Amino acid sequence: MRVEQRLKELGIELPPPASPAGSYVRWIQTGNLLFIAGTGPGDDAPKGKVDSEISVEAATSVARSVGLQLLATAQDALGDLDRIARVVKVLGMVNSDPGFERHPQVINGCSDLLIEVLGEAGRHTRSAVGFAALPNGIAVEIECTLEIG
C-alpha cells in the first residue's frame, strides 16, 4: 500500500513542513540517506518541562505531532514518501525535569506513528534522552535519518 493511501486510511493529514528556525537547512540528502534536522512541534503544542509542567501523556502526543512534521519534511524533500526505504535512526530529545526517567515512553509517540504509517520500514534505531532545556520551551525535539530507495 502506498504511504499516501495509508495516511488517508488512518485519517492523517500532514502539516505544512516547518521552516528553519535558525541558520541551517531542514534536510540534506547525501547518497541514499536523508538527514532531517531537529524538529519541534507546532506553535499550538503545550510547552514546558515534562513531568512538572506537562504530563507524560501530553508530551507523548507532542512527540507524535513532531513525527507528523518529520514526515511532512520528508515529503517536501523527496516529493513522495514511498521513496523511504526505511527509517534508520531517531534521536528524541525531551525537555524534562531532573530525575525524570520516562524519555522512551514520550518518544514512543513518534516511533509508534512512524511504524503505523510506514510499517516495517518505520522500525528504527533510537535514542531518547532528557535535556535541561529545549528552544523556546518546547517539550520535545526530534531528528531522524532515513534511507532512500
N, CA, C and O atoms as a GROMACS GRO file, in nm:
protein
  596
    1MET      N    1   0.084  -0.118   0.000
    1MET     CA    2   0.000   0.000   0.000
    1MET      C    3   0.089   0.124   0.000
    1MET      O    4   0.187   0.132   0.074
    2ARG      N    5   0.054   0.219  -0.082
    2ARG     CA    6   0.128   0.345  -0.088
    2ARG      C    7   0.112   0.422   0.044
    2ARG      O    8   0.008   0.414   0.109
    3VAL      N    9   0.214   0.495   0.080
    3VAL     CA   10   0.212   0.571   0.206
    3VAL      C   11   0.098   0.672   0.205
    3VAL      O   12   0.029   0.689   0.306
    4GLU      N   13   0.076   0.738   0.094
    4GLU     CA   14  -0.032   0.836   0.084
    4GLU      C   15  -0.167   0.772   0.113
    4GLU      O   16  -0.252   0.830   0.180
    5GLN      N   17  -0.188   0.652   0.062
    5GLN     CA   18  -0.312   0.579   0.089
    5GLN      C   19  -0.322   0.542   0.237
    5GLN      O   20  -0.429   0.550   0.296
    6ARG      N   21  -0.210   0.502   0.294
    6ARG     CA   22  -0.208   0.464   0.435
    6ARG      C   23  -0.243   0.584   0.523
    6ARG      O   24  -0.319   0.571   0.620
    7LEU      N   25  -0.190   0.701   0.490
    7LEU     CA   26  -0.223   0.822   0.566
    7LEU      C   27  -0.372   0.850   0.560
    7LEU      O   28  -0.433   0.882   0.662
    8LYS      N   29  -0.431   0.839   0.442
    8LYS     CA   30  -0.576   0.861   0.427
    8LYS      C   31  -0.654   0.760   0.508
    8LYS      O   32  -0.752   0.795   0.574
    9GLU      N   33  -0.612   0.634   0.501
    9GLU     CA   34  -0.679   0.528   0.576
    9GLU      C   35  -0.677   0.556   0.726
    9GLU      O   36  -0.774   0.527   0.796
   10LEU      N   37  -0.568   0.612   0.774
   10LEU     CA   38  -0.552   0.645   0.916
   10LEU      C   39  -0.616   0.779   0.953
   10LEU      O   40  -0.622   0.815   1.070
   11GLY      N   41  -0.665   0.853   0.853
   11GLY     CA   42  -0.724   0.984   0.879
   11GLY      C   43  -0.621   1.089   0.917
   11GLY      O   44  -0.650   1.182   0.992
   12ILE      N   45  -0.499   1.073   0.865
   12ILE     CA   46  -0.389   1.164   0.898
   12ILE      C   47  -0.365   1.259   0.783
   12ILE      O   48  -0.349   1.218   0.668
   13GLU      N   49  -0.362   1.388   0.815
   13GLU     CA   50  -0.323   1.490   0.719
   13GLU      C   51  -0.194   1.554   0.768
   13GLU      O   52  -0.185   1.602   0.881
   14LEU      N   53  -0.093   1.552   0.682
   14LEU     CA   54   0.036   1.608   0.722
   14LEU      C   55   0.029   1.761   0.728
   14LEU      O   56  -0.038   1.824   0.646
   15PRO      N   57   0.097   1.820   0.826
   15PRO     CA   58   0.102   1.966   0.834
   15PRO      C   59   0.195   2.020   0.726
   15PRO      O   60   0.270   1.944   0.665
   16PRO      N   61   0.191   2.150   0.701
   16PRO     CA   62   0.292   2.208   0.612
   16PRO      C   63   0.429   2.190   0.676
   16PRO      O   64   0.441   2.200   0.798
   17PRO      N   65   0.533   2.163   0.596
   17PRO     CA   66   0.666   2.147   0.655
   17PRO      C   67   0.712   2.277   0.720
   17PRO      O   68   0.689   2.386   0.668
   18ALA      N   69   0.778   2.263   0.834
   18ALA     CA   70   0.826   2.380   0.908
   18ALA      C   71   0.943   2.444   0.836
   18ALA      O   72   1.017   2.379   0.762
   19SER      N   73   0.959   2.572   0.857
   19SER     CA   74   1.074   2.646   0.806
   19SER      C   75   1.185   2.640   0.910
   19SER      O   76   1.158   2.623   1.029
   20PRO      N   77   1.311   2.652   0.867
   20PRO     CA   78   1.420   2.652   0.964
   20PRO      C   79   1.404   2.764   1.065
   20PRO      O   80   1.358   2.874   1.031
   21ALA      N   81   1.440   2.737   1.189
   21ALA     CA   82   1.430   2.837   1.296
   21ALA      C   83   1.564   2.903   1.323
   21ALA      O   84   1.581   2.969   1.425
   22GLY      N   85   1.659   2.886   1.232
   22GLY     CA   86   1.792   2.942   1.251
   22GLY      C   87   1.873   2.930   1.124
   22GLY      O   88   1.817   2.916   1.015
   23SER      N   89   2.003   2.935   1.138
   23SER     CA   90   2.095   2.932   1.023
   23SER      C   91   2.132   2.788   0.986
   23SER      O   92   2.246   2.746   1.001
   24TYR      N   93   2.034   2.715   0.938
   24TYR     CA   94   2.055   2.576   0.895
   24TYR      C   95   1.948   2.541   0.792
   24TYR      O   96   1.855   2.618   0.769
   25VAL      N   97   1.962   2.424   0.732
   25VAL     CA   98   1.860   2.376   0.639
   25VAL      C   99   1.782   2.264   0.708
   25VAL      O  100   1.835   2.198   0.796
   26ARG      N  101   1.659   2.244   0.668
   26ARG     CA  102   1.571   2.144   0.730
   26ARG      C  103   1.615   2.002   0.701
   26ARG      O  104   1.597   1.912   0.783
   27TRP      N  105   1.674   1.983   0.583
   27TRP     CA  106   1.715   1.848   0.545
   27TRP      C  107   1.831   1.853   0.448
   27TRP      O  108   1.851   1.951   0.377
   28ILE      N  109   1.907   1.745   0.446
   28ILE     CA  110   2.015   1.726   0.349
   28ILE      C  111   2.011   1.580   0.307
   28ILE      O  112   2.003   1.490   0.390
   29GLN      N  113   2.019   1.559   0.177
   29GLN     CA  114   2.032   1.422   0.126
   29GLN      C  115   2.175   1.405   0.078
   29GLN      O  116   2.227   1.488   0.004
   30THR      N  117   2.236   1.297   0.120
   30THR     CA  118   2.368   1.261   0.071
   30THR      C  119   2.363   1.112   0.040
   30THR      O  120   2.331   1.030   0.127
   31GLY      N  121   2.394   1.077  -0.083
   31GLY     CA  122   2.381   0.938  -0.125
   31GLY      C  123   2.238   0.891  -0.106
   31GLY      O  124   2.144   0.956  -0.152
   32ASN      N  125   2.221   0.779  -0.039
   32ASN     CA  126   2.086   0.726  -0.018
   32ASN      C  127   2.034   0.756   0.123
   32ASN      O  128   1.943   0.688   0.171
   33LEU      N  129   2.091   0.857   0.188
   33LEU     CA  130   2.045   0.896   0.321
   33LEU      C  131   1.988   1.037   0.320
   33LEU      O  132   2.043   1.128   0.258
   34LEU      N  133   1.877   1.053   0.391
   34LEU     CA  134   1.815   1.185   0.410
   34LEU      C  135   1.822   1.215   0.560
   34LEU      O  136   1.768   1.141   0.642
   35PHE      N  137   1.889   1.324   0.593
   35PHE     CA  138   1.902   1.368   0.731
   35PHE      C  139   1.804   1.483   0.754
   35PHE      O  140   1.810   1.584   0.684
   36ILE      N  141   1.715   1.468   0.851
   36ILE     CA  142   1.620   1.573   0.884
   36ILE      C  143   1.663   1.636   1.016
   36ILE      O  144   1.682   1.568   1.116
   37ALA      N  145   1.679   1.768   1.013
   37ALA     CA  146   1.725   1.843   1.130
   37ALA      C  147   1.629   1.829   1.247
   37ALA      O  148   1.513   1.790   1.230
   38GLY      N  149   1.679   1.861   1.365
   38GLY     CA  150   1.595   1.861   1.484
   38GLY      C  151   1.468   1.940   1.458
   38GLY      O  152   1.472   2.052   1.408
   39THR      N  153   1.355   1.880   1.493
   39THR     CA  154   1.224   1.934   1.461
   39THR      C  155   1.140   1.939   1.587
   39THR      O  156   1.136   1.844   1.665
   40GLY      N  157   1.074   2.051   1.606
   40GLY     CA  158   0.984   2.066   1.720
   40GLY      C  159   0.839   2.064   1.674
   40GLY      O  160   0.811   2.051   1.555
   41PRO      N  161   0.748   2.077   1.769
   41PRO     CA  162   0.606   2.076   1.737
   41PRO      C  163   0.559   2.212   1.686
   41PRO      O  164   0.635   2.309   1.687
   42GLY      N  165   0.436   2.218   1.643
   42GLY     CA  166   0.375   2.344   1.603
   42GLY      C  167   0.360   2.438   1.721
   42GLY      O  168   0.376   2.397   1.836
   43ASP      N  169   0.328   2.562   1.693
   43ASP     CA  170   0.317   2.665   1.796
   43ASP      C  171   0.205   2.638   1.898
   43ASP      O  172   0.210   2.688   2.010
   44ASP      N  173   0.106   2.559   1.858
   44ASP     CA  174  -0.007   2.535   1.948
   44ASP      C  175   0.016   2.420   2.046
   44ASP      O  176  -0.069   2.394   2.130
   45ALA      N  177   0.130   2.353   2.035
   45ALA     CA  178   0.159   2.240   2.125
   45ALA      C  179   0.191   2.290   2.265
   45ALA      O  180   0.248   2.398   2.282
   46PRO      N  181   0.155   2.211   2.366
   46PRO     CA  182   0.192   2.250   2.502
   46PRO      C  183   0.343   2.256   2.518
   46PRO      O  184   0.417   2.178   2.458
   47LYS      N  185   0.389   2.349   2.601
   47LYS     CA  186   0.532   2.368   2.624
   47LYS      C  187   0.564   2.344   2.770
   47LYS      O  188   0.476   2.342   2.856
   48GLY      N  189   0.692   2.326   2.797
   48GLY     CA  190   0.737   2.316   2.934
   48GLY      C  191   0.809   2.186   2.964
   48GLY      O  192   0.828   2.102   2.877
   49LYS      N  193   0.849   2.173   3.088
   49LYS     CA  194   0.923   2.056   3.134
   49LYS      C  195   0.827   1.940   3.157
   49LYS      O  196   0.723   1.953   3.221
   50VAL      N  197   0.866   1.825   3.102
   50VAL     CA  198   0.784   1.706   3.116
   50VAL      C  199   0.792   1.656   3.260
   50VAL      O  200   0.901   1.638   3.315
   51ASP      N  201   0.680   1.637   3.315
   51ASP     CA  202   0.651   1.583   3.446
   51ASP      C  203   0.605   1.693   3.541
   51ASP      O  204   0.514   1.669   3.620
   52SER      N  205   0.665   1.812   3.537
   52SER     CA  206   0.620   1.916   3.630
   52SER      C  207   0.526   2.017   3.561
   52SER      O  208   0.435   2.069   3.625
   53GLU      N  209   0.548   2.045   3.431
   53GLU     CA  210   0.466   2.145   3.361
   53GLU      C  211   0.378   2.084   3.253
   53GLU      O  212   0.279   2.144   3.213
   54ILE      N  213   0.413   1.967   3.206
   54ILE     CA  214   0.337   1.897   3.103
   54ILE      C  215   0.342   1.748   3.137
   54ILE      O  216   0.447   1.696   3.174
   55SER      N  217   0.229   1.682   3.123
   55SER     CA  218   0.223   1.540   3.159
   55SER      C  219   0.296   1.453   3.056
   55SER      O  220   0.320   1.495   2.943
   56VAL      N  221   0.329   1.334   3.098
   56VAL     CA  222   0.392   1.237   3.008
   56VAL      C  223   0.299   1.209   2.890
   56VAL      O  224   0.345   1.200   2.776
   57GLU      N  225   0.170   1.196   2.917
   57GLU     CA  226   0.073   1.168   2.810
   57GLU      C  227   0.067   1.284   2.709
   57GLU      O  228   0.062   1.260   2.589
   58ALA      N  229   0.067   1.406   2.758
   58ALA     CA  230   0.065   1.522   2.669
   58ALA      C  231   0.194   1.530   2.588
   58ALA      O  232   0.192   1.562   2.469
   59ALA      N  233   0.307   1.501   2.652
   59ALA     CA  234   0.436   1.504   2.582
   59ALA      C  235   0.442   1.394   2.476
   59ALA      O  236   0.500   1.415   2.370
   60THR      N  237   0.384   1.279   2.504
   60THR     CA  238   0.380   1.170   2.405
   60THR      C  239   0.300   1.214   2.283
   60THR      O  240   0.336   1.183   2.169
   61SER      N  241   0.192   1.286   2.306
   61SER     CA  242   0.112   1.341   2.196
   61SER      C  243   0.192   1.446   2.117
   61SER      O  244   0.182   1.453   1.994
   62VAL      N  245   0.271   1.526   2.188
   62VAL     CA  246   0.358   1.623   2.121
   62VAL      C  247   0.460   1.549   2.033
   62VAL      O  248   0.485   1.590   1.920
   63ALA      N  249   0.517   1.440   2.084
   63ALA     CA  250   0.614   1.363   2.006
   63ALA      C  251   0.549   1.307   1.879
   63ALA      O  252   0.613   1.302   1.774
   64ARG      N  253   0.424   1.266   1.888
   64ARG     CA  254   0.351   1.218   1.769
   64ARG      C  255   0.338   1.332   1.668
   64ARG      O  256   0.358   1.311   1.548
   65SER      N  257   0.304   1.452   1.715
   65SER     CA  258   0.290   1.565   1.623
   65SER      C  259   0.424   1.601   1.558
   65SER      O  260   0.427   1.644   1.443
   66VAL      N  261   0.533   1.583   1.632
   66VAL     CA  262   0.665   1.605   1.573
   66VAL      C  263   0.692   1.500   1.466
   66VAL      O  264   0.752   1.531   1.362
   67GLY      N  265   0.649   1.377   1.488
   67GLY     CA  266   0.661   1.273   1.387
   67GLY      C  267   0.588   1.310   1.259
   67GLY      O  268   0.638   1.285   1.150
   68LEU      N  269   0.471   1.371   1.271
   68LEU     CA  270   0.398   1.418   1.153
   68LEU      C  271   0.478   1.525   1.080
   68LEU      O  272   0.483   1.529   0.957
   69GLN      N  273   0.541   1.612   1.157
   69GLN     CA  274   0.623   1.717   1.098
   69GLN      C  275   0.744   1.658   1.026
   69GLN      O  276   0.783   1.707   0.920
   70LEU      N  277   0.804   1.553   1.083
   70LEU     CA  278   0.916   1.485   1.016
   70LEU      C  279   0.871   1.425   0.883
   70LEU      O  280   0.943   1.436   0.783
   71LEU      N  281   0.754   1.362   0.882
   71LEU     CA  282   0.702   1.305   0.757
   71LEU      C  283   0.674   1.415   0.655
   71LEU      O  284   0.698   1.397   0.536
   72ALA      N  285   0.621   1.529   0.701
   72ALA     CA  286   0.595   1.640   0.610
   72ALA      C  287   0.725   1.693   0.549
   72ALA      O  288   0.729   1.727   0.431
   73THR      N  289   0.830   1.699   0.630
   73THR     CA  290   0.960   1.743   0.580
   73THR      C  291   1.015   1.642   0.480
   73THR      O  292   1.071   1.681   0.377
   74ALA      N  293   1.000   1.513   0.510
   74ALA     CA  294   1.047   1.409   0.416
   74ALA      C  295   0.972   1.418   0.284
   74ALA      O  296   1.031   1.402   0.178
   75GLN      N  297   0.842   1.442   0.291
   75GLN     CA  298   0.763   1.455   0.169
   75GLN      C  299   0.809   1.576   0.088
   75GLN      O  300   0.818   1.569  -0.034
   76ASP      N  301   0.838   1.685   0.156
   76ASP     CA  302   0.888   1.805   0.089
   76ASP      C  303   1.023   1.778   0.023
   76ASP      O  304   1.048   1.823  -0.089
   77ALA      N  305   1.109   1.705   0.092
   77ALA     CA  306   1.243   1.675   0.040
   77ALA      C  307   1.239   1.577  -0.076
   77ALA      O  308   1.313   1.592  -0.173
   78LEU      N  309   1.154   1.475  -0.065
   78LEU     CA  310   1.156   1.364  -0.160
   78LEU      C  311   1.047   1.371  -0.267
   78LEU      O  312   1.059   1.309  -0.373
   79GLY      N  313   0.942   1.445  -0.238
   79GLY     CA  314   0.831   1.452  -0.333
   79GLY      C  315   0.735   1.334  -0.321
   79GLY      O  316   0.622   1.342  -0.370
   80ASP      N  317   0.777   1.226  -0.258
   80ASP     CA  318   0.696   1.105  -0.247
   80ASP      C  319   0.747   1.023  -0.130
   80ASP      O  320   0.862   0.980  -0.130
   81LEU      N  321   0.662   1.001  -0.030
   81LEU     CA  322   0.703   0.924   0.089
   81LEU      C  323   0.732   0.778   0.058
   81LEU      O  324   0.794   0.709   0.138
   82ASP      N  325   0.686   0.730  -0.057
   82ASP     CA  326   0.717   0.592  -0.095
   82ASP      C  327   0.864   0.572  -0.128
   82ASP      O  328   0.909   0.459  -0.144
   83ARG      N  329   0.939   0.680  -0.139
   83ARG     CA  330   1.083   0.669  -0.161
   83ARG      C  331   1.158   0.630  -0.034
   83ARG      O  332   1.276   0.595  -0.041
   84ILE      N  333   1.091   0.635   0.081
   84ILE     CA  334   1.155   0.596   0.206
   84ILE      C  335   1.169   0.445   0.209
   84ILE      O  336   1.069   0.373   0.209
   85ALA      N  337   1.293   0.397   0.210
   85ALA     CA  338   1.318   0.254   0.220
   85ALA      C  339   1.307   0.209   0.366
   85ALA      O  340   1.257   0.100   0.395
   86ARG      N  341   1.355   0.295   0.456
   86ARG     CA  342   1.341   0.266   0.599
   86ARG      C  343   1.383   0.387   0.681
   86ARG      O  344   1.462   0.471   0.636
   87VAL      N  345   1.330   0.395   0.801
   87VAL     CA  346   1.376   0.492   0.899
   87VAL      C  347   1.496   0.427   0.967
   87VAL      O  348   1.484   0.318   1.024
   88VAL      N  349   1.610   0.492   0.960
   88VAL     CA  350   1.734   0.434   1.014
   88VAL      C  351   1.749   0.468   1.162
   88VAL      O  352   1.772   0.380   1.244
   89LYS      N  353   1.737   0.597   1.196
   89LYS     CA  354   1.766   0.641   1.333
   89LYS      C  355   1.678   0.758   1.371
   89LYS      O  356   1.654   0.848   1.290
   90VAL      N  357   1.631   0.757   1.494
   90VAL     CA  358   1.556   0.868   1.553
   90VAL      C  359   1.630   0.910   1.679
   90VAL      O  360   1.667   0.826   1.761
   91LEU      N  361   1.650   1.040   1.693
   91LEU     CA  362   1.705   1.096   1.816
   91LEU      C  363   1.595   1.183   1.877
   91LEU      O  364   1.560   1.288   1.823
   92GLY      N  365   1.543   1.138   1.991
   92GLY     CA  366   1.436   1.212   2.059
   92GLY      C  367   1.490   1.283   2.182
   92GLY      O  368   1.552   1.222   2.269
   93MET      N  369   1.465   1.413   2.187
   93MET     CA  370   1.511   1.496   2.298
   93MET      C  371   1.390   1.547   2.376
   93MET      O  372   1.297   1.602   2.317
   94VAL      N  373   1.392   1.528   2.506
   94VAL     CA  374   1.278   1.563   2.590
   94VAL      C  375   1.322   1.669   2.690
   94VAL      O  376   1.421   1.652   2.762
   95ASN      N  377   1.249   1.779   2.695
   95ASN     CA  378   1.272   1.885   2.793
   95ASN      C  379   1.213   1.835   2.925
   95ASN      O  380   1.092   1.842   2.946
   96SER      N  381   1.298   1.786   3.013
   96SER     CA  382   1.246   1.717   3.130
   96SER      C  383   1.309   1.764   3.260
   96SER      O  384   1.417   1.823   3.263
   97ASP      N  385   1.236   1.736   3.366
   97ASP     CA  386   1.284   1.766   3.500
   97ASP      C  387   1.400   1.673   3.535
   97ASP      O  388   1.409   1.562   3.483
   98PRO      N  389   1.490   1.719   3.623
   98PRO     CA  390   1.595   1.629   3.672
   98PRO      C  391   1.529   1.507   3.738
   98PRO      O  392   1.430   1.520   3.809
   99GLY      N  393   1.585   1.393   3.713
   99GLY     CA  394   1.530   1.272   3.773
   99GLY      C  395   1.421   1.206   3.690
   99GLY      O  396   1.383   1.092   3.719
  100PHE      N  397   1.371   1.273   3.587
  100PHE     CA  398   1.270   1.211   3.500
  100PHE      C  399   1.336   1.099   3.422
  100PHE      O  400   1.447   1.115   3.371
  101GLU      N  401   1.269   0.984   3.413
  101GLU     CA  402   1.331   0.867   3.350
  101GLU      C  403   1.247   0.803   3.240
  101GLU      O  404   1.283   0.697   3.189
  102ARG      N  405   1.136   0.865   3.203
  102ARG     CA  406   1.047   0.801   3.105
  102ARG      C  407   1.058   0.862   2.965
  102ARG      O  408   0.960   0.870   2.891
  103HIS      N  409   1.178   0.904   2.930
  103HIS     CA  410   1.201   0.961   2.797
  103HIS      C  411   1.158   0.865   2.686
  103HIS      O  412   1.094   0.909   2.590
  104PRO      N  413   1.192   0.736   2.695
  104PRO     CA  414   1.149   0.643   2.589
  104PRO      C  415   0.998   0.641   2.570
  104PRO      O  416   0.949   0.633   2.457
  105GLN      N  417   0.923   0.647   2.679
  105GLN     CA  418   0.776   0.646   2.669
  105GLN      C  419   0.728   0.769   2.591
  105GLN      O  420   0.638   0.758   2.508
  106VAL      N  421   0.788   0.884   2.616
  106VAL     CA  422   0.750   1.006   2.544
  106VAL      C  423   0.779   0.992   2.395
  106VAL      O  424   0.693   1.020   2.312
  107ILE      N  425   0.899   0.948   2.361
  107ILE     CA  426   0.940   0.941   2.221
  107ILE      C  427   0.867   0.830   2.146
  107ILE      O  428   0.865   0.829   2.023
  108ASN      N  429   0.807   0.736   2.220
  108ASN     CA  430   0.722   0.636   2.154
  108ASN      C  431   0.610   0.702   2.074
  108ASN      O  432   0.562   0.642   1.977
  109GLY      N  433   0.570   0.821   2.110
  109GLY     CA  434   0.467   0.891   2.033
  109GLY      C  435   0.508   0.906   1.887
  109GLY      O  436   0.426   0.889   1.797
  110CYS      N  437   0.634   0.938   1.864
  110CYS     CA  438   0.687   0.949   1.728
  110CYS      C  439   0.715   0.812   1.668
  110CYS      O  440   0.675   0.784   1.555
  111SER      N  441   0.782   0.728   1.744
  111SER     CA  442   0.819   0.595   1.693
  111SER      C  443   0.696   0.515   1.652
  111SER      O  444   0.695   0.454   1.545
  112ASP      N  445   0.593   0.515   1.736
  112ASP     CA  446   0.472   0.441   1.704
  112ASP      C  447   0.406   0.495   1.577
  112ASP      O  448   0.354   0.417   1.496
  113LEU      N  449   0.407   0.626   1.560
  113LEU     CA  450   0.350   0.686   1.439
  113LEU      C  451   0.426   0.640   1.315
  113LEU      O  452   0.364   0.602   1.216
  114LEU      N  453   0.557   0.643   1.320
  114LEU     CA  454   0.637   0.604   1.203
  114LEU      C  455   0.609   0.458   1.164
  114LEU      O  456   0.601   0.426   1.046
  115ILE      N  457   0.593   0.372   1.262
  115ILE     CA  458   0.563   0.231   1.234
  115ILE      C  459   0.420   0.218   1.180
  115ILE      O  460   0.395   0.140   1.088
  116GLU      N  461   0.328   0.293   1.239
  116GLU     CA  462   0.188   0.291   1.195
  116GLU      C  463   0.175   0.333   1.048
  116GLU      O  464   0.099   0.272   0.973
  117VAL      N  465   0.250   0.435   1.009
  117VAL     CA  466   0.240   0.489   0.873
  117VAL      C  467   0.326   0.411   0.774
  117VAL      O  468   0.281   0.382   0.663
  118LEU      N  469   0.448   0.375   0.813
  118LEU     CA  470   0.543   0.315   0.719
  118LEU      C  471   0.556   0.163   0.732
  118LEU      O  472   0.626   0.100   0.653
  119GLY      N  473   0.489   0.104   0.830
  119GLY     CA  474   0.500  -0.041   0.850
  119GLY      C  475   0.642  -0.078   0.894
  119GLY      O  476   0.706  -0.004   0.969
  120GLU      N  477   0.690  -0.192   0.847
  120GLU     CA  478   0.823  -0.240   0.885
  120GLU      C  479   0.932  -0.139   0.851
  120GLU      O  480   1.033  -0.132   0.921
  121ALA      N  481   0.914  -0.062   0.745
  121ALA     CA  482   1.013   0.040   0.708
  121ALA      C  483   1.023   0.150   0.814
  121ALA      O  484   1.122   0.224   0.817
  122GLY      N  485   0.923   0.160   0.900
  122GLY     CA  486   0.924   0.260   1.005
  122GLY      C  487   0.998   0.218   1.130
  122GLY      O  488   1.024   0.301   1.218
  123ARG      N  489   1.033   0.090   1.142
  123ARG     CA  490   1.108   0.042   1.260
  123ARG      C  491   1.251   0.095   1.251
  123ARG      O  492   1.312   0.093   1.144
  124HIS      N  493   1.304   0.143   1.363
  124HIS     CA  494   1.430   0.217   1.358
  124HIS      C  495   1.510   0.199   1.487
  124HIS      O  496   1.460   0.152   1.589
  125THR      N  497   1.638   0.238   1.477
  125THR     CA  498   1.718   0.252   1.598
  125THR      C  499   1.682   0.387   1.658
  125THR      O  500   1.628   0.474   1.590
  126ARG      N  501   1.712   0.404   1.788
  126ARG     CA  502   1.664   0.526   1.852
  126ARG      C  503   1.743   0.557   1.978
  126ARG      O  504   1.793   0.468   2.047
  127SER      N  505   1.752   0.686   2.005
  127SER     CA  506   1.797   0.735   2.134
  127SER      C  507   1.687   0.828   2.186
  127SER      O  508   1.632   0.908   2.110
  128ALA      N  509   1.656   0.817   2.314
  128ALA     CA  510   1.557   0.904   2.378
  128ALA      C  511   1.622   0.957   2.504
  128ALA      O  512   1.646   0.883   2.599
  129VAL      N  513   1.650   1.086   2.504
  129VAL     CA  514   1.729   1.144   2.612
  129VAL      C  515   1.664   1.271   2.666
  129VAL      O  516   1.584   1.335   2.599
  130GLY      N  517   1.701   1.306   2.789
  130GLY     CA  518   1.649   1.426   2.852
  130GLY      C  519   1.746   1.543   2.841
  130GLY      O  520   1.868   1.525   2.841
  131PHE      N  521   1.688   1.662   2.832
  131PHE     CA  522   1.766   1.785   2.823
  131PHE      C  523   1.716   1.882   2.930
  131PHE      O  524   1.599   1.878   2.969
  132ALA      N  525   1.805   1.968   2.978
  132ALA     CA  526   1.767   2.069   3.078
  132ALA      C  527   1.674   2.173   3.017
  132ALA      O  528   1.592   2.231   3.088
  133ALA      N  529   1.688   2.197   2.887
  133ALA     CA  530   1.603   2.294   2.818
  133ALA      C  531   1.607   2.265   2.669
  133ALA      O  532   1.704   2.209   2.618
  134LEU      N  533   1.500   2.305   2.600
  134LEU     CA  534   1.494   2.299   2.453
  134LEU      C  535   1.451   2.437   2.404
  134LEU      O  536   1.394   2.514   2.481
  135PRO      N  537   1.477   2.469   2.277
  135PRO     CA  538   1.446   2.603   2.226
  135PRO      C  539   1.301   2.644   2.251
  135PRO      O  540   1.208   2.565   2.232
  136ASN      N  541   1.283   2.765   2.295
  136ASN     CA  542   1.150   2.825   2.316
  136ASN      C  543   1.063   2.746   2.411
  136ASN      O  544   0.940   2.757   2.407
  137GLY      N  545   1.124   2.666   2.497
  137GLY     CA  546   1.049   2.591   2.597
  137GLY      C  547   0.971   2.472   2.543
  137GLY      O  548   0.887   2.417   2.614
  138ILE      N  549   0.998   2.430   2.417
  138ILE     CA  550   0.924   2.317   2.362
  138ILE      C  551   0.952   2.192   2.445
  138ILE      O  552   1.058   2.180   2.506
  139ALA      N  553   0.856   2.100   2.447
  139ALA     CA  554   0.868   1.980   2.529
  139ALA      C  555   0.948   1.870   2.461
  139ALA      O  556   1.012   1.790   2.528
  140VAL      N  557   0.945   1.867   2.327
  140VAL     CA  558   1.008   1.758   2.251
  140VAL      C  559   1.070   1.814   2.124
  140VAL      O  560   1.012   1.899   2.057
  141GLU      N  561   1.189   1.764   2.091
  141GLU     CA  562   1.254   1.790   1.963
  141GLU      C  563   1.308   1.655   1.912
  141GLU      O  564   1.364   1.577   1.989
  142ILE      N  565   1.289   1.630   1.784
  142ILE     CA  566   1.331   1.501   1.728
  142ILE      C  567   1.400   1.523   1.594
  142ILE      O  568   1.356   1.606   1.514
  143GLU      N  569   1.508   1.450   1.571
  143GLU     CA  570   1.572   1.447   1.440
  143GLU      C  571   1.574   1.302   1.392
  143GLU      O  572   1.566   1.209   1.472
  144CYS      N  573   1.585   1.284   1.261
  144CYS     CA  574   1.590   1.146   1.212
  144CYS      C  575   1.669   1.134   1.083
  144CYS      O  576   1.693   1.232   1.012
  145THR      N  577   1.709   1.011   1.057
  145THR     CA  578   1.782   0.976   0.936
  145THR      C  579   1.701   0.869   0.864
  145THR      O  580   1.659   0.770   0.924
  146LEU      N  581   1.680   0.890   0.734
  146LEU     CA  582   1.603   0.798   0.652
  146LEU      C  583   1.690   0.742   0.541
  146LEU      O  584   1.775   0.812   0.486
  147GLU      N  585   1.670   0.614   0.509
  147GLU     CA  586   1.732   0.555   0.391
  147GLU      C  587   1.634   0.569   0.276
  147GLU      O  588   1.515   0.539   0.289
  148ILE      N  589   1.686   0.615   0.163
  148ILE     CA  590   1.603   0.639   0.046
  148ILE      C  591   1.627   0.528  -0.056
  148ILE      O  592   1.741   0.493  -0.086
  149GLY      N  593   1.518   0.474  -0.108
  149GLY     CA  594   1.528   0.367  -0.208
  149GLY      C  595   1.519   0.418  -0.349
  149GLY      O  596   1.527   0.340  -0.444
   0.00000   0.00000   0.00000
